[in-house]
């Protein structure tokens, strides 16, 4: 009885959200046409993506920075790309944060690290996006919009990258191992991921071209994020070059692009 009431309440809540954040047909068609990797979706999946994008827009707060005014076009573009990875997992995967900060272009972040000798080093890092535990998610519109649309076959998508980090950090740690049903499942994921990461890193060090962005060799969590980009943007190429990684991601995302 309680379960059925809860399901009915959730349906009613979602229906109200969908009414509040209904995406106009023209804007949705424009968004789908703009990003080639979204055009592969069958009609039923596209309908579900549109529904989830509306729920996403109802739950999240967009803020413009650096003089950027966030338009409906920008918000819908981000929502559609962000919801693709959770198409089978559910929009609840993103409940741990609310804020999305949009910059016109890449931003410079001041970093500080302490080495093994206790010496503090400062440096500047150029960012097209950044996700933090508990939010917010920062995105460059130039990357989320123009560069994602004009990738020309490259496995590049900053929105998918940062939201893969969001999924990775649901257990509170950015380590390339997302929250899974059991400790055994996480251990098996870790072993497979690290074997693929080591193989990939060796190829990068040897100077081979890779489908996955070489930036993934920086750390396992970055490898998971850039491999997720390739999984959704250039899935055939990823499956041919790293079939084990493709299958691992397919098992998590419950999709086979």
Secondary structure, 3 states (H helix, E strand, C coil): CHHHHHHHHHHHHHHHHHHHCCCCHHHHHHHHHHCHHHCCCCHHHHHHHHHHHHHHHHHCEEEECCCCCCCHHHHHHHHHHHHHCCCCCCHHHHCCCCEEEEECCCEEEEEEEECCCCCEEEEEEEECEEECCCCCEEEEHHHHHHHHHCCCCCCCCHHHHHHHHHHHHHHCCCCCCCCCCCHHHHHHHHHHHHHHHHHHHHHHHCCCCCCCCHHHHHCHHHHHHHHHHHHHHCHHHHHHHCHHHHHHHHHHHCCCC
